[in-house]
Amino acid sequence: METCHVTLAVRGETSPGEVIAVVGDCEALGSWCHQRAVILRPDSNEGNTWTTTITVQKGVVSHYRYFKGFFLESKSARGPSQVIVNLWETHQQPRTMSPTDQIIDDGNFGNYNGLNCVDSGWLTCQTEIRLRLHHSKVAPVSITKKKFKKSRFRIKLVLEGFEEEDEDEEEDVLSPTTWLKMTSTLEISMISANGYKSRHSQPECGNTLEPSQWTEYSIHTMDPDNLELNFEFFEEDLSNHVVQGDAHPGHVGTACLLSSSFRESGKDHGVATLPIMGRNSRQTIGKVRVDYLVIRPIQGLQCDMSSSFCKYWKKRGALNVGHRGAGSTRAAKHQRVRENTIASFKSAAQHGAAYVEFDVHLSKDAVPIVYHDLTCCISTKKKNDKTSLELIEVPVKDLTFDQLQLLKLVHATAIKEDIDKDLLDDEEEVDEHQPFPSLSQIFQAIPEHVGFNIELKWICQMKDGAWDGNLSSYFNMNTFLDIVLSCVLQKGGKRRIVFSCFDPDICTMVRQKQNKYPILFLTQGISEKYPELMDIRCQTTQIAMSFAQSENILGISAHTEELLKNLSFIGDAQSKGLVVFSWGDDNNDHENRRKLREQGIDGLIYDSICEEQGEQPNLFQLEEQHSLQEVITEEMSSTCSCYSIPYSIPCSMGPCIASKDRAGSAESDSGLSSS
């Protein structure tokens, strides 16, 4: 095959040590792998112009994107470079070239076809540490020193722990310590019901803490186990304790947190209580309660850069989303189909559901399984009693996948309601009606035109201190997500997929650990049906919006109970660039759904899809058929004179070859699109 040389040029500003690179779908451009991307070089005459020359097959169309990042040496000999992606182009249609020997000037980084479309990178080889100060449970700062009892404090986080530079290092060679400093970042975000301020630098003497505000520090680092994280405390009212000539006026104390403690504890999230040491003495003046979260890259899987739907949504009318498939077992009345089973998902698909919603968690042996509750009931028959059963509630996480397949299922509420007739009925169930299917089985069994709204099941703590399912401990967050995300990324294909979760930390981690699929923050808001949650980010729909904006996720999935009382929330959220789904029993009422549709809701999750609609193709199938018809019409009109009117009936002559050859190549809109 004949080759040619193509020079690519793009303009963009970079920070010290940062470069612009290009990645694409051919071997010469790394086959969408960021580790094999081609680094551009800055033009000596034009500092903001970056260029590179590549050798590609002549006339073969290639697709590519630019990104900004750091290229670091591999930790292992002959291993691939460690690449940090800071910012990358995420246009739905990447840049295209049909190369001959030429120079391609791509203009400004991020701009293509008149659109500026860039997104922050994901965790490739670096770790993110989140430290949070908030009033969810108690005030984060407690002062014991009488002198400061009435003081208000400003707090600043200082990142330390880097080794001193070796004086013998060559000036032109960047040392590992220099690289570590250059690639480490520290930013602060603040979230409240009134808005957010995301990822900015701190003032000289830090920020004050407000009871209604969530304050979060984000540290990106290549060395997560060797940092000193110092909280510096400054008096806000300096009138009483200022020392003349003081280099740090109002500085009263420091609380130190060693990042190595996270690894030693074996936990990636939790709470650390630190003593605040007085500035000029060894005495403590109080303590600070720090909520921490450590987000690590997915183990054993690399995301490619071919596409991203993390912030993409094609606006349509409200999408119908089948709750647990054809509906909750206790709510759907159309037929006896158990929720969260293959049969239920197929039924919803046959009745036109654009998406099916289901819950995913892990079995004891780390198999992603589909089931709603955190617990299930195991039955034991009493001796010499053939008519009654004793039910024992067991956490799903404590049973292996094989054990779950053997269970005859009853909902956990059966213990309270004394319902056991389901267990005494059919001894055998058809495979597609079996509970606890694996996530892999669902991907294999359900047609690809049906989207998946995958709720990531996690425990929540109530305001009164109680936990979901009485489970105060669960899986390691990173391990849990690595297993589920790896399954979805490997089996997703062209399916439309949207994640969702009630836990805001899970939402954050999904956004940071992968670059392909979007996530919605599930929120119950202010509710009379459900107890209030402990985490202040979960307590109202307004603060849920602020959280979604701050974390740059797709949107929220709000509880219909609160939306019906505040229909303006839908427009408010959408005006902030958020997608809005709704969930809840109230969605089963046709009139409620009508009201929400009138407000422009993006998705409705409800039980009664099979009652409301007969068997029919879903929206995406209709769009694909329409798109294919347009292609056929266009081809027929160019080869057959009697096919000049769109959608007219073609003549009875033999099939047009051009149409037949190309019809099969028609693509559905944004195959992987979350819309």
C-alpha positions as CSV (number, residue, x, y, z in Angstrom):
1,M,0.0,0.0,0.0
2,E,1.4,3.4,-1.0
3,T,2.1,5.7,1.9
4,C,2.4,9.5,2.3
5,H,3.5,12.1,4.8
6,V,1.0,14.3,6.5
7,T,1.9,17.2,8.8
8,L,-0.6,18.1,11.4
9,A,-0.7,21.5,13.0
10,V,-2.9,22.8,15.9
11,R,-2.7,25.9,18.1
12,G,-3.1,25.8,21.9
13,E,-1.6,27.0,25.1
14,T,0.0,24.6,27.6
15,S,1.3,24.7,31.1
16,P,5.0,23.9,32.0
17,G,5.8,20.3,31.1
18,E,2.5,19.8,29.3
19,V,2.3,18.8,25.6
20,I,-0.3,18.5,22.9
21,A,-0.6,15.0,21.3
22,V,-2.8,13.4,18.7
23,V,-4.4,10.0,18.7
24,G,-6.6,8.3,16.1
25,D,-8.0,5.1,14.6
26,C,-4.9,4.0,12.6
27,E,-1.7,2.4,13.7
28,A,0.3,5.5,13.0
29,L,-1.9,7.4,15.5
30,G,-1.9,4.9,18.2
31,S,-5.3,3.1,17.4
32,W,-7.1,5.4,20.0
33,C,-4.7,4.4,22.8
34,H,-3.4,7.4,24.7
35,Q,-0.2,5.6,25.6
36,R,0.7,5.3,22.0
37,A,-0.4,8.8,20.9
38,V,2.0,10.9,18.8
39,I,3.4,14.0,20.6
40,L,3.4,17.2,18.7
41,R,6.4,19.7,19.0
42,P,6.0,23.4,19.5
43,D,6.9,25.5,16.5
44,S,10.0,27.6,17.2
45,N,8.6,30.5,15.3
46,E,5.1,30.4,16.7
47,G,5.1,29.3,20.4
48,N,1.4,28.3,20.5
49,T,1.5,26.2,17.3
50,W,2.3,22.5,17.7
51,T,3.1,20.2,14.7
52,T,4.1,16.7,13.9
53,T,4.5,14.7,10.7
54,I,3.1,11.1,10.4
55,T,3.3,8.4,7.7
56,V,0.0,6.9,6.8
57,Q,-1.6,4.9,4.0
58,K,-2.4,7.2,1.1
59,G,-6.0,7.9,0.5
60,V,-7.3,5.9,3.5
61,V,-9.6,8.0,5.7
62,S,-8.5,8.3,9.3
63,H,-10.2,9.8,12.3
64,Y,-8.3,11.5,15.1
65,R,-8.4,13.8,18.2
66,Y,-6.0,16.1,20.0
67,F,-5.4,16.1,23.8
68,K,-3.2,18.0,26.3
69,G,-1.3,16.1,28.9
70,F,1.9,14.8,30.5
71,F,4.1,12.0,29.1
72,L,6.1,10.3,31.9
73,E,8.6,7.5,31.8
74,S,7.3,4.0,32.4
75,K,7.7,2.5,35.8
76,S,8.9,-0.7,34.2
77,A,11.7,-1.3,31.7
78,R,10.4,-1.1,28.1
79,G,6.9,-0.5,29.3
80,P,4.6,2.1,27.7
81,S,4.7,5.7,28.7
82,Q,2.6,6.8,31.6
83,V,0.3,9.4,30.1
84,I,-1.9,11.9,32.1
85,V,-4.7,13.3,29.9
86,N,-5.5,16.7,31.2
87,L,-7.9,17.9,28.5
88,W,-9.2,16.2,25.3
89,E,-11.4,16.8,22.3
90,T,-14.7,15.0,22.6
91,H,-16.7,15.9,19.5
92,Q,-19.2,13.2,18.6
93,Q,-17.6,13.1,15.1
94,P,-13.8,13.2,15.5
95,R,-11.5,15.1,13.0
96,T,-11.2,13.4,9.6
97,M,-8.4,13.2,7.0
98,S,-8.1,11.5,3.7
99,P,-4.4,11.9,3.4
100,T,-2.2,12.8,0.5
101,D,1.2,14.5,1.0
102,Q,0.0,17.7,2.7
103,I,-0.1,20.0,5.7
104,I,-3.4,20.0,7.7
105,D,-3.9,23.1,9.7
106,D,-6.5,22.2,12.3
107,G,-6.8,25.6,13.8
108,N,-7.3,25.9,17.6
109,F,-7.3,23.0,20.0
110,G,-10.9,22.0,20.8
111,N,-12.5,23.7,17.8
112,Y,-13.8,21.6,15.0
113,N,-16.6,22.1,12.6
114,G,-17.5,25.3,14.4
115,L,-17.9,23.6,17.8
116,N,-15.7,23.9,20.8
117,C,-15.9,20.5,22.5
118,V,-13.4,19.5,25.2
119,D,-13.6,17.6,28.4
120,S,-11.2,17.0,31.3
121,G,-9.4,13.7,31.3
122,W,-9.9,10.6,33.4
123,L,-7.6,8.8,35.8
124,T,-5.1,7.0,33.7
125,C,-2.2,6.4,36.0
126,Q,-2.6,9.1,38.6
127,T,-4.7,9.0,41.8
128,E,-7.2,11.5,43.1
129,I,-7.6,12.2,46.8
130,R,-10.7,14.1,48.0
131,L,-10.7,15.7,51.5
132,R,-14.1,17.1,52.6
133,L,-15.2,19.3,55.5
134,H,-18.9,19.5,56.1
135,H,-21.7,19.6,58.7
136,S,-23.6,16.5,57.6
137,K,-23.3,14.7,60.9
138,V,-21.6,17.2,63.3
139,A,-19.5,20.4,62.9
140,P,-16.1,19.4,61.4
141,V,-14.1,21.6,63.7
142,S,-14.2,21.3,67.5
143,I,-12.1,23.8,69.6
144,T,-11.1,22.9,73.1
145,K,-8.7,25.8,73.8
146,K,-10.6,28.4,75.8
147,K,-8.7,31.3,74.1
148,F,-10.2,30.3,70.7
149,K,-13.6,29.1,71.8
150,K,-15.4,32.0,70.2
151,S,-13.2,32.4,67.2
152,R,-14.2,31.8,63.6
153,F,-11.6,30.2,61.4
154,R,-10.5,30.2,57.8
155,I,-8.9,26.9,56.7
156,K,-6.3,26.4,54.0
157,L,-5.0,23.0,52.8
158,V,-1.3,22.9,52.0
159,L,0.2,20.0,50.0
160,E,3.7,19.0,51.1
161,G,5.9,15.9,51.3
162,F,7.9,16.3,48.1
163,E,11.6,15.3,48.4
164,E,14.2,18.0,48.2
165,E,15.9,18.6,44.8
166,D,19.4,17.0,44.3
167,E,21.8,19.9,43.7
168,D,23.7,17.8,41.2
169,E,20.7,17.4,38.9
170,E,21.3,18.7,35.4
171,E,19.3,21.8,34.7
172,D,17.9,20.6,31.4
173,V,16.8,17.3,32.8
174,L,13.5,17.3,34.8
175,S,14.0,15.2,37.9
176,P,11.3,12.8,39.2
177,T,10.6,15.3,42.0
178,T,10.1,18.1,39.5
179,W,7.8,15.9,37.5
180,L,5.9,15.0,40.6
181,K,5.4,18.6,41.5
182,M,4.4,19.6,38.0
183,T,1.8,16.8,37.7
184,S,0.3,17.3,41.2
185,T,-2.6,19.6,41.6
186,L,-4.7,21.0,44.5
187,E,-8.1,22.6,43.9
188,I,-11.1,23.4,46.1
189,S,-14.8,23.2,45.4
190,M,-17.7,24.4,47.4
191,I,-21.3,23.2,47.0
192,S,-24.6,24.5,48.5
193,A,-28.2,24.7,47.5
194,N,-27.6,28.2,46.2
195,G,-24.9,27.2,43.8
196,Y,-21.3,25.9,43.5
197,K,-17.8,27.0,42.9
198,S,-15.7,24.3,41.4
199,R,-12.0,23.5,41.2
200,H,-10.4,26.8,41.9
201,S,-7.3,27.9,43.9
202,Q,-7.5,28.9,47.6
203,P,-7.1,32.4,49.0
204,E,-4.0,33.2,50.9
205,C,-5.6,32.5,54.3
206,G,-8.1,29.9,53.2
207,N,-11.9,29.8,53.3
208,T,-14.5,29.8,56.0
209,L,-16.8,26.9,56.6
210,E,-20.6,27.3,56.4
211,P,-23.1,24.9,57.9
212,S,-25.1,24.5,54.7
213,Q,-22.0,24.2,52.5
214,W,-19.9,21.2,51.4
215,T,-16.2,22.1,51.1
216,E,-14.0,19.7,49.1
217,Y,-10.3,19.6,48.3
218,S,-9.2,17.6,45.3
219,I,-5.6,16.5,44.9
220,H,-4.3,14.7,41.8
221,T,-1.0,13.0,42.4
222,M,1.3,10.3,41.0
223,D,2.5,9.5,44.5
224,P,-0.6,9.0,46.6
225,D,1.1,7.3,49.6
226,N,3.8,9.9,50.4
227,L,2.0,13.2,50.9
228,E,1.7,15.5,53.9
229,L,-1.7,17.2,53.8
230,N,-1.7,20.1,56.2
231,F,-4.8,22.0,57.2
232,E,-3.7,25.5,58.3
233,F,-6.1,27.4,60.6
234,F,-6.4,31.2,60.6
235,E,-8.5,33.3,62.8
236,E,-11.1,35.2,60.8
237,D,-11.3,38.0,63.4
238,L,-7.7,39.2,63.7
239,S,-8.3,42.1,66.1
240,N,-7.2,40.3,69.3
241,H,-4.3,38.0,68.4
242,V,-2.3,39.7,65.6
243,V,1.5,39.9,66.2
244,Q,3.1,42.9,64.5
245,G,5.4,41.9,61.6
246,D,3.9,38.3,61.6
247,A,4.5,36.7,58.2
248,H,1.3,34.7,58.7
249,P,-1.2,36.9,60.5
250,G,-3.9,35.1,62.3
251,H,-2.3,31.7,61.9
252,V,-3.2,29.7,65.0
253,G,-2.5,26.0,64.3
254,T,-2.1,23.1,61.9
255,A,-3.6,19.6,61.5
256,C,-1.6,17.1,59.6
257,L,-2.9,14.1,57.6
258,L,-0.5,11.6,56.1
259,S,-1.8,10.1,52.9
260,S,-0.1,6.8,53.7
261,S,-2.8,6.3,56.4
262,F,-5.3,5.6,53.7
263,R,-3.4,2.6,52.3
264,E,-2.6,1.4,55.8
265,S,-6.2,1.4,56.9
266,G,-7.2,-0.6,53.8
267,K,-10.1,1.8,53.2
268,D,-10.5,4.2,50.2
269,H,-13.2,6.2,52.0
270,G,-13.8,7.1,55.6
271,V,-13.3,9.7,58.3
272,A,-10.1,10.8,60.0
273,T,-10.1,12.9,63.2
274,L,-6.9,15.0,63.4
275,P,-5.6,17.1,66.4
276,I,-5.1,20.8,65.7
277,M,-1.7,21.6,67.1
278,G,-1.1,25.2,68.3
279,R,1.3,27.3,66.2
280,N,3.7,28.2,69.0
281,S,3.2,25.2,71.4
282,R,2.9,21.5,71.4
283,Q,-0.6,21.7,72.9
284,T,-3.7,20.9,70.9
285,I,-6.3,23.6,70.5
286,G,-9.0,21.3,69.1
287,K,-9.7,18.7,66.4
288,V,-10.9,18.6,62.9
289,R,-13.0,15.8,61.3
290,V,-12.0,15.1,57.7
291,D,-14.0,13.0,55.4
292,Y,-11.7,11.4,52.7
293,L,-12.2,9.6,49.4
294,V,-9.4,8.0,47.4
295,I,-10.1,7.4,43.7
296,R,-7.7,5.1,41.8
297,P,-7.5,4.2,38.1
298,I,-9.4,1.1,36.9
299,Q,-7.1,-1.8,37.4
300,G,-6.4,-4.1,34.3
301,L,-8.3,-2.0,31.8
302,Q,-7.4,1.0,29.7
303,C,-10.1,3.3,28.3
304,D,-9.7,4.2,24.6
305,M,-10.3,7.7,23.1
306,S,-12.6,6.8,20.2
307,S,-15.7,8.4,21.7
308,S,-17.1,9.9,24.8
309,F,-20.8,10.3,25.9
310,C,-20.1,11.5,29.5
311,K,-21.7,14.9,28.7
312,Y,-23.5,14.2,25.5
313,W,-27.3,14.1,25.2
314,K,-29.4,14.4,22.1
315,K,-32.6,16.2,23.1
316,R,-35.8,14.4,22.3
317,G,-39.1,14.1,24.1
318,A,-39.3,12.3,27.3
319,L,-37.8,8.8,27.0
320,N,-39.8,5.9,28.5
321,V,-37.6,3.9,30.9
322,G,-38.9,0.5,32.2
323,H,-38.4,0.4,36.0
324,R,-36.7,-2.8,36.8
325,G,-37.7,-3.9,33.3
326,A,-41.4,-4.3,33.0
327,G,-42.0,-2.9,36.4
328,S,-41.6,-3.6,40.1
329,T,-43.1,-7.0,40.9
330,R,-45.4,-5.4,43.5
331,A,-46.5,-2.5,41.2
332,A,-46.8,-3.9,37.7
333,K,-50.2,-5.5,37.2
334,H,-50.2,-6.4,33.5
335,Q,-48.8,-9.9,34.0
336,R,-46.8,-12.0,36.3
337,V,-43.2,-11.2,35.4
338,R,-40.6,-11.0,38.1
339,E,-38.7,-7.7,38.2
340,N,-35.1,-7.5,37.3
341,T,-35.1,-10.6,35.2
342,I,-34.3,-11.3,31.6
343,A,-38.0,-11.9,30.9
344,S,-38.9,-8.6,32.5
345,F,-36.4,-6.7,30.4
346,K,-37.5,-8.4,27.2
347,S,-41.1,-7.6,28.0
348,A,-40.3,-3.9,28.4
349,A,-38.3,-3.9,25.2
350,Q,-41.2,-5.5,23.3
351,H,-43.5,-2.7,24.6
352,G,-41.3,0.1,23.3
353,A,-39.1,1.0,26.3
354,A,-36.2,3.1,25.1
355,Y,-34.2,2.1,28.2
356,V,-34.6,-0.4,31.0
357,E,-33.5,0.5,34.5
358,F,-32.0,-2.0,36.9
359,D,-29.8,-2.2,39.9
360,V,-26.3,-3.8,39.9
361,H,-24.3,-5.0,42.9
362,L,-21.8,-7.7,43.6
363,S,-22.1,-11.2,44.9
364,K,-19.6,-12.5,47.5
365,D,-17.4,-13.9,44.7
366,A,-17.4,-10.5,42.9
367,V,-19.8,-11.3,40.1
368,P,-21.9,-8.2,39.0
369,I,-25.6,-9.3,39.5
370,V,-28.9,-7.6,38.9
371,Y,-31.2,-7.3,41.9
372,H,-32.9,-4.4,43.6
373,D,-32.6,-5.0,47.4
374,L,-29.4,-5.2,49.5
375,T,-30.8,-8.2,51.2
376,C,-32.9,-11.2,50.3
377,C,-34.7,-13.9,52.3
378,I,-33.6,-17.5,52.6
379,S,-36.3,-19.9,53.5
380,T,-36.1,-22.9,55.7
381,K,-39.0,-25.4,56.1
382,K,-39.9,-26.3,59.6
383,K,-39.7,-29.9,60.6
384,N,-43.0,-31.8,60.1
385,D,-44.7,-28.7,58.7
386,K,-45.4,-28.6,55.0
387,T,-47.4,-25.4,54.9
388,S,-45.2,-22.8,56.5
389,L,-41.7,-21.5,56.1
390,E,-39.2,-19.6,58.2
391,L,-37.6,-16.7,56.4
392,I,-34.1,-15.4,57.3
393,E,-32.9,-12.1,55.8
394,V,-29.4,-12.3,54.4
395,P,-27.2,-9.6,52.7
396,V,-26.8,-10.3,49.0
397,K,-23.1,-9.5,49.2
398,D,-22.7,-12.5,51.6
399,L,-23.8,-15.1,49.0
400,T,-21.9,-16.3,46.0
401,F,-23.3,-16.2,42.5
402,D,-23.9,-19.9,42.4
403,Q,-25.7,-19.8,45.8
404,L,-27.9,-17.0,44.5
405,Q,-28.9,-19.1,41.5
406,L,-30.2,-21.7,43.9
407,L,-32.5,-19.4,45.8
408,K,-36.2,-19.4,45.7
409,L,-36.8,-15.7,46.0
410,V,-39.0,-13.7,48.3
411,H,-38.8,-10.0,48.8
412,A,-37.3,-8.9,52.2
413,T,-40.6,-7.4,53.2
414,A,-42.1,-10.9,53.3
415,I,-40.7,-11.2,56.8
416,K,-42.9,-8.4,58.1
417,E,-45.9,-9.2,55.9
418,D,-45.8,-13.0,56.6
419,I,-46.1,-13.7,52.9
420,D,-44.7,-17.1,51.8
421,K,-47.1,-18.3,49.2
422,D,-44.6,-17.5,46.4
423,L,-42.2,-19.9,47.9
424,L,-44.7,-22.6,48.2
425,D,-45.8,-22.2,44.6
426,D,-43.8,-23.2,41.6
427,E,-40.8,-25.2,42.4
428,E,-39.2,-24.6,39.0
429,E,-38.9,-21.4,37.1
430,V,-38.0,-20.8,33.5
431,D,-34.5,-19.6,33.1
432,E,-35.5,-16.1,31.9
433,H,-37.6,-15.6,34.9
434,Q,-34.9,-16.6,37.4
435,P,-33.8,-13.8,39.8
436,F,-30.2,-12.7,40.1
437,P,-29.1,-12.8,36.5
438,S,-25.5,-11.6,36.0
439,L,-24.9,-8.3,34.3
440,S,-23.1,-10.2,31.5
441,Q,-26.2,-12.3,30.9
442,I,-28.3,-9.2,30.6
443,F,-25.9,-7.7,28.0
444,Q,-26.1,-10.9,26.0
445,A,-29.9,-11.5,26.2
446,I,-31.3,-8.0,25.6
447,P,-31.3,-6.5,22.1
448,E,-28.7,-3.7,21.6
449,H,-31.3,-1.1,20.6
450,V,-32.6,-1.2,24.2
451,G,-30.6,1.3,26.4
452,F,-29.5,0.4,29.9
453,N,-30.0,2.8,32.9
454,I,-27.7,1.0,35.3
455,E,-28.2,2.0,39.0
456,L,-25.0,1.2,40.9
457,K,-26.3,-0.1,44.2
458,W,-24.6,1.3,47.3
459,I,-25.5,1.7,51.0
460,C,-26.9,5.0,52.2
461,Q,-27.0,6.4,55.8
462,M,-30.1,8.0,57.1
463,K,-30.1,11.2,59.1
464,D,-30.9,9.2,62.2
465,G,-27.8,7.1,61.8
466,A,-29.4,4.0,60.4
467,W,-28.0,2.3,57.2
468,D,-29.7,0.7,54.2
469,G,-30.3,-3.0,54.9
470,N,-28.6,-2.5,58.3
471,L,-25.3,-2.6,56.4
472,S,-22.8,-0.1,57.8
473,S,-20.0,-1.6,55.8
474,Y,-19.8,-2.7,52.2
475,F,-17.3,-3.4,49.4
476,N,-14.2,-1.3,48.8
477,M,-15.5,1.4,46.5
478,N,-12.7,1.2,43.9
479,T,-12.8,-2.6,43.8
480,F,-16.6,-2.5,43.4
481,L,-16.5,0.0,40.5
482,D,-13.5,-1.6,38.8
483,I,-15.4,-4.8,38.4
484,V,-18.7,-3.3,37.3
485,L,-17.2,-0.7,35.0
486,S,-14.9,-3.2,33.4
487,C,-17.8,-5.5,32.6
488,V,-19.8,-2.6,31.0
489,L,-16.8,-1.1,29.1
490,Q,-16.0,-4.6,27.6
491,K,-19.6,-5.6,26.8
492,G,-21.3,-2.3,26.1
493,G,-20.8,-2.4,22.3
494,K,-23.0,0.2,20.6
495,R,-25.7,0.2,23.4
496,R,-26.8,3.4,24.9
497,I,-25.8,3.3,28.6
498,V,-26.4,5.7,31.5
499,F,-25.3,5.0,35.0
500,S,-27.0,6.4,38.1
501,C,-26.5,6.2,41.9
502,F,-27.9,7.7,45.1
503,D,-24.3,7.9,46.5
504,P,-22.6,11.1,45.3
505,D,-19.2,9.6,45.8
506,I,-20.0,6.8,43.5
507,C,-21.1,9.4,40.9
508,T,-17.8,11.2,41.3
509,M,-15.8,8.1,40.9
510,V,-17.6,6.9,37.8
511,R,-16.9,10.3,36.2
512,Q,-13.2,10.1,37.1
513,K,-12.5,6.4,36.5
514,Q,-13.7,6.2,32.9
515,N,-14.2,8.4,29.9
516,K,-17.1,6.9,28.0
517,Y,-20.5,6.7,29.8
518,P,-22.5,9.3,31.6
519,I,-23.9,9.2,35.1
520,L,-27.0,10.7,36.7
521,F,-27.1,11.6,40.4
522,L,-30.2,9.9,41.9
523,T,-31.8,12.1,44.5
524,Q,-35.0,11.7,46.7
525,G,-35.0,15.4,47.6
526,I,-37.4,16.5,50.3
527,S,-39.7,13.5,50.8
528,E,-42.6,12.4,53.0
529,K,-42.2,8.8,51.8
530,Y,-38.5,8.3,52.6
531,P,-36.4,9.2,55.6
532,E,-33.9,12.1,55.2
533,L,-30.4,11.1,54.3
534,M,-27.3,12.1,56.3
535,D,-25.2,13.5,53.4
536,I,-26.1,17.1,52.8
537,R,-25.5,16.7,49.1
538,C,-28.5,14.3,49.0
539,Q,-31.0,16.3,51.0
540,T,-32.6,18.6,48.4
541,T,-33.0,18.7,44.6
542,Q,-31.3,22.1,44.5
543,I,-28.1,20.9,46.1
544,A,-28.2,17.8,43.9
545,M,-28.1,20.2,40.9
546,S,-25.2,22.0,42.4
547,F,-23.4,18.8,43.0
548,A,-24.0,17.6,39.4
549,Q,-22.7,20.9,38.0
550,S,-19.6,20.9,40.3
551,E,-18.7,17.3,39.3
552,N,-19.5,18.0,35.6
553,I,-21.8,14.9,35.3
554,L,-24.7,14.5,32.9
555,G,-27.5,15.4,35.3
556,I,-29.9,14.3,38.0
557,S,-32.6,11.6,38.4
558,A,-35.0,13.4,40.7
559,H,-37.8,12.0,42.8
560,T,-41.2,12.8,41.3
561,E,-42.8,13.5,44.7
562,E,-40.7,16.7,44.9
563,L,-40.8,17.5,41.2
564,L,-44.6,17.6,41.2
565,K,-44.5,20.2,44.0
566,N,-41.8,22.2,42.2
567,L,-42.2,21.7,38.4
568,S,-39.9,24.6,37.8
569,F,-37.0,22.5,39.0
570,I,-36.9,20.7,35.6
571,G,-36.4,23.9,33.7
572,D,-33.9,25.2,36.3
573,A,-31.8,22.1,36.0
574,Q,-31.9,22.1,32.2
575,S,-30.9,25.8,32.1
576,K,-27.8,24.8,34.0
577,G,-26.9,22.2,31.3
578,L,-28.3,19.2,33.2
579,V,-30.3,16.3,31.9
580,V,-33.3,15.4,34.1
581,F,-34.9,12.0,34.6
582,S,-37.5,11.3,37.2
583,W,-38.4,8.2,39.3
584,G,-40.9,7.2,41.9
585,D,-44.3,5.6,42.3
586,D,-46.0,8.8,41.3
587,N,-44.7,8.2,37.7
588,N,-47.1,5.3,37.4
589,D,-50.0,7.8,37.2
590,H,-50.6,8.9,33.6
591,E,-51.6,12.5,34.5
592,N,-48.4,12.9,36.5
593,R,-46.3,11.8,33.5
594,R,-48.2,14.2,31.3
595,K,-47.3,17.1,33.6
596,L,-43.7,16.1,33.6
597,R,-43.6,15.8,29.8
598,E,-45.1,19.2,29.4
599,Q,-42.2,20.6,31.5
600,G,-39.7,18.9,29.1
601,I,-38.5,16.1,31.3
602,D,-35.8,14.0,29.6
603,G,-36.6,10.6,30.9
604,L,-39.5,8.9,32.9
605,I,-38.8,5.8,34.9
606,Y,-42.0,3.9,35.7
607,D,-43.6,0.5,36.2
608,S,-46.6,0.6,33.8
609,I,-44.9,0.6,30.4
610,C,-46.5,-2.7,29.4
611,E,-49.9,-1.5,30.6
612,E,-49.7,1.8,28.7
613,Q,-48.3,0.5,25.4
614,G,-48.9,-2.4,23.2
615,E,-46.0,-4.3,21.6
616,Q,-44.1,-1.8,19.4
617,P,-40.6,-0.8,18.4
618,N,-38.9,1.7,20.6
619,L,-37.8,5.2,19.7
620,F,-34.3,4.3,18.6
621,Q,-35.5,1.5,16.3
622,L,-37.9,4.0,14.6
623,E,-35.1,6.6,14.2
624,E,-32.8,3.9,12.7
625,Q,-35.5,2.9,10.3
626,H,-36.1,6.5,9.3
627,S,-32.4,7.1,8.8
628,L,-32.0,4.0,6.7
629,Q,-35.0,5.0,4.6
630,E,-33.5,8.4,3.9
631,V,-30.3,6.7,2.7
632,I,-32.2,4.3,0.5
633,T,-34.3,7.2,-0.9
634,E,-31.2,9.3,-1.6
635,E,-29.5,6.4,-3.4
636,M,-32.6,5.4,-5.4
637,S,-33.3,9.0,-6.5
638,S,-29.8,9.3,-7.9
639,T,-30.0,6.0,-9.9
640,C,-33.7,5.6,-10.7
641,S,-35.7,8.4,-12.3
642,C,-39.1,7.2,-10.9
643,Y,-37.8,7.5,-7.3
644,S,-37.5,11.2,-7.3
645,I,-40.1,11.9,-4.6
646,P,-38.9,11.1,-1.0
647,Y,-40.7,8.1,0.5
648,S,-42.5,7.3,-2.7
649,I,-43.0,3.7,-3.8
650,P,-40.1,2.7,-6.1
651,C,-40.8,1.3,-9.6
652,S,-41.0,-2.4,-10.2
653,M,-37.7,-2.6,-12.0
654,G,-34.8,-4.7,-10.4
655,P,-33.2,-3.4,-7.3
656,C,-30.8,-0.5,-7.8
657,I,-27.3,-1.8,-7.2
658,A,-26.0,1.4,-5.7
659,S,-28.8,1.5,-3.2
660,K,-28.3,-2.2,-2.3
661,D,-24.6,-1.8,-1.8
662,R,-24.8,1.2,0.5
663,A,-27.9,0.7,2.4
664,G,-26.3,-1.7,4.8
665,S,-23.7,0.9,5.8
666,A,-26.2,3.3,7.2
667,E,-25.3,4.1,10.8
668,S,-27.8,4.7,13.6
669,D,-27.5,8.1,15.3
670,S,-24.6,8.2,17.7
671,G,-24.6,4.4,18.2
672,L,-23.2,4.7,21.7
673,S,-25.2,7.8,22.4
674,S,-26.8,8.0,25.8
675,S,-29.7,9.6,24.2
